[in-house]
Amino acid sequence: MQGKKKIKVRQVKSLIGVNKKHKRTVLALGLGRIGKERIHNDTPQIRGMIEQVQYLLKVEELEE
């Protein structure tokens, strides 16, 4: 059985002065402070959120 792909998302820039909608997107990803990381399933919904705020994040695909 093949496992689901995972993505590691790390916040690399501050939310100070960021558009409110983008700030809410980062918080919805489970981030909020510089250096905080979360691992998410690689879904179209998560990819869309990451694309919206990619200038604040560093994304790494994990292999299982």
N, CA, C and O of each residue as an XYZ file, in Angstrom:
256
protein
N       0.838     -1.194      0.000
C       0.000      0.000      0.000
C       0.873      1.244      0.000
O       1.825      1.351      0.773
N       0.549      2.150     -0.848
C       1.343      3.357     -0.990
C       0.844      4.422     -0.014
O      -0.353      4.700      0.055
N       1.786      5.022      0.751
C       1.418      6.048      1.724
C       1.149      7.387      1.061
O       1.556      7.630     -0.075
N       0.454      8.253      1.791
C       0.177      9.589      1.270
C       1.429     10.448      1.360
O       2.235     10.296      2.278
N       1.580     11.343      0.407
C       2.708     12.261      0.438
C       2.522     13.279      1.544
O       1.397     13.646      1.883
N       3.627     13.729      2.101
C       3.604     14.725      3.170
C       4.444     15.932      2.742
O       5.353     15.818      1.919
N       4.117     17.089      3.322
C       4.862     18.319      3.065
C       5.223     18.935      4.406
O       4.382     19.031      5.301
N       6.481     19.355      4.543
C       6.899     20.083      5.743
C       6.923     21.566      5.388
O       7.580     21.978      4.431
N       6.192     22.366      6.176
C       6.066     23.794      5.924
C       6.690     24.544      7.094
O       6.352     24.283      8.248
N       7.603     25.476      6.805
C       8.263     26.269      7.836
C       8.049     27.745      7.544
O       8.213     28.186      6.407
N       7.684     28.509      8.566
C       7.531     29.957      8.412
C       8.908     30.602      8.526
O       9.632     30.357      9.491
N       9.271     31.422      7.546
C      10.591     32.046      7.535
C      10.536     33.571      7.617
O      11.569     34.218      7.788
N       9.342     34.150      7.498
C       9.203     35.603      7.599
C       8.092     35.950      8.576
O       7.178     35.160      8.812
N       8.190     37.155      9.142
C       7.231     37.636     10.127
C       5.886     37.973      9.490
O       5.798     38.236      8.291
N       4.842     37.960     10.317
C       3.498     38.319      9.863
C       3.206     39.805     10.050
O       2.120     40.269      9.703
N       4.157     40.551     10.591
C       3.948     41.985     10.809
C       3.785     42.688      9.465
O       4.636     42.554      8.586
N       2.715     43.422      9.308
C       2.469     44.181      8.085
C       1.916     43.363      6.935
O       1.805     43.866      5.817
N       1.571     42.118      7.188
C       1.067     41.231      6.136
C      -0.446     41.415      5.994
O      -1.142     41.689      6.971
N      -0.934     41.262      4.787
C      -2.360     41.291      4.489
C      -3.107     40.376      5.480
O      -2.642     39.272      5.765
N      -4.254     40.824      6.003
C      -4.998     40.056      7.018
C      -5.405     38.677      6.508
O      -5.362     37.697      7.252
N      -5.797     38.606      5.250
C      -6.199     37.317      4.681
C      -5.015     36.350      4.667
O      -5.181     35.163      4.950
N      -3.839     36.846      4.342
C      -2.645     36.006      4.321
C      -2.273     35.573      5.736
O      -1.841     34.441      5.953
N      -2.441     36.475      6.687
C      -2.138     36.144      8.080
C      -3.044     35.006      8.562
O      -2.582     34.081      9.229
N      -4.335     35.080      8.222
C      -5.264     34.017      8.611
C      -4.912     32.695      7.934
O      -5.093     31.631      8.526
N      -4.416     32.751      6.712
C      -4.015     31.535      6.001
C      -2.833     30.877      6.692
O      -2.810     29.657      6.856
N      -1.845     31.678      7.101
C      -0.675     31.139      7.807
C      -1.113     30.507      9.128
O      -0.644     29.427      9.487
N      -2.003     31.172      9.842
C      -2.497     30.622     11.109
C      -3.270     29.325     10.881
O      -3.190     28.404     11.694
N      -4.014     29.249      9.787
C      -4.767     28.038      9.460
C      -3.836     26.869      9.131
O      -4.205     25.707      9.306
N      -2.638     27.179      8.657
C      -1.641     26.141      8.394
C      -0.966     25.665      9.675
O      -0.157     24.738      9.645
N      -1.296     26.296     10.800
C      -0.735     25.888     12.083
C       0.569     26.565     12.410
O       1.309     26.107     13.280
N       0.860     27.656     11.721
C       2.092     28.393     11.953
C       1.755     29.673     12.711
O       0.666     29.775     13.276
N       2.650     30.643     12.738
C       2.357     31.898     13.417
C       3.603     32.590     13.943
O       3.583     33.783     14.245
N       4.679     31.835     14.050
C       5.940     32.432     14.489
C       7.054     31.973     13.567
O       6.983     30.884     12.997
N       8.076     32.790     13.418
C       9.213     32.435     12.573
C       9.870     31.175     13.133
O      10.106     31.065     14.336
N      10.156     30.241     12.254
C      10.820     29.005     12.640
C       9.873     27.866     12.983
O      10.312     26.725     13.123
N       8.602     28.147     13.118
C       7.641     27.098     13.443
C       7.411     26.216     12.224
O       7.326     26.715     11.102
N       7.308     24.894     12.440
C       7.139     23.937     11.352
C       5.903     23.081     11.586
O       5.514     22.822     12.725
N       5.299     22.651     10.498
C       4.184     21.715     10.541
C       4.323     20.749      9.375
O       4.860     21.094      8.323
N       3.828     19.530      9.582
C       3.796     18.548      8.508
C       2.334     18.327      8.139
O       1.500     18.038      8.997
N       2.038     18.468      6.849
C       0.674     18.325      6.341
C       0.642     17.264      5.250
O       1.656     16.980      4.614
N      -0.543     16.677      5.041
C      -0.743     15.822      3.881
C      -0.708     16.700      2.636
O      -1.143     17.851      2.661
N      -0.188     16.145      1.555
C      -0.082     16.892      0.300
C      -1.416     16.833     -0.438
O      -1.651     15.933     -1.245
N      -2.294     17.810     -0.151
C      -3.607     17.872     -0.794
C      -3.710     19.159     -1.602
O      -2.951     20.098     -1.362
N      -4.631     19.218     -2.552
C      -4.819     20.449     -3.334
C      -5.181     21.647     -2.451
O      -4.791     22.775     -2.750
N      -5.923     21.407     -1.365
C      -6.316     22.494     -0.476
C      -5.095     23.084      0.227
O      -4.953     24.305      0.301
N      -4.222     22.231      0.739
C      -3.013     22.699      1.422
C      -2.083     23.380      0.423
O      -1.492     24.416      0.730
N      -1.952     22.807     -0.765
C      -1.105     23.422     -1.805
C      -1.598     24.823     -2.166
O      -0.791     25.731     -2.368
N      -2.909     25.001     -2.246
C      -3.474     26.315     -2.551
C      -3.168     27.328     -1.464
O      -2.852     28.481     -1.756
N      -3.261     26.900     -0.206
C      -2.946     27.790      0.909
C      -1.477     28.188      0.871
O      -1.135     29.354      1.067
N      -0.614     27.212      0.619
C       0.826     27.480      0.560
C       1.147     28.437     -0.586
O       1.958     29.349     -0.423
N       0.522     28.236     -1.735
C       0.767     29.097     -2.892
C       0.397     30.549     -2.597
O       1.069     31.473     -3.055
N      -0.670     30.742     -1.832
C      -1.138     32.087     -1.500
C      -0.121     32.851     -0.649
O       0.018     34.065     -0.793
N       0.591     32.145      0.237
C       1.510     32.815      1.166
C       2.942     32.295      1.020
O       3.698     32.272      1.991
N       3.310     31.882     -0.183
C       4.620     31.276     -0.401
C       5.787     32.204     -0.058
O       6.881     31.723      0.236
N       5.580     33.517     -0.089
C       6.635     34.463      0.227
C       6.977     34.479      1.727
O       7.974     35.081      2.127
N       6.165     33.829      2.543
C       6.403     33.762      3.990
C       6.939     32.407      4.435
O       7.350     32.251      5.584
N       6.938     31.424      3.533
C       7.194     30.043      3.910
C       8.347     29.408      3.157
O       8.777     29.887      2.107
N       8.839     28.302      3.731
C       9.745     27.411      3.040
C       9.072     26.047      3.057
O       8.641     25.579      4.111
N       8.978     25.406      1.897
C       8.252     24.137      1.773
C       9.222     23.046      1.357
O      10.076     23.243      0.492
N       9.068     21.876      2.001
C       9.921     20.737      1.700
C       9.042     19.490      1.574
O       8.238     19.207      2.462
N       9.189     18.756      0.491
C       8.420     17.529      0.313
C       9.145     16.390      1.020
O      10.360     16.238      0.891
N       8.394     15.597      1.763
C       8.958     14.484      2.506
C       8.701     13.178      1.764
O       7.645     12.991      1.159
N       9.673     12.284      1.818
C       9.530     10.969      1.198
C       9.227      9.955      2.291
O       9.774     10.020      3.392
N       8.350      9.024      1.966
C       8.017      7.995      2.962
C       8.465      6.638      2.505
O       8.269      5.651      3.214
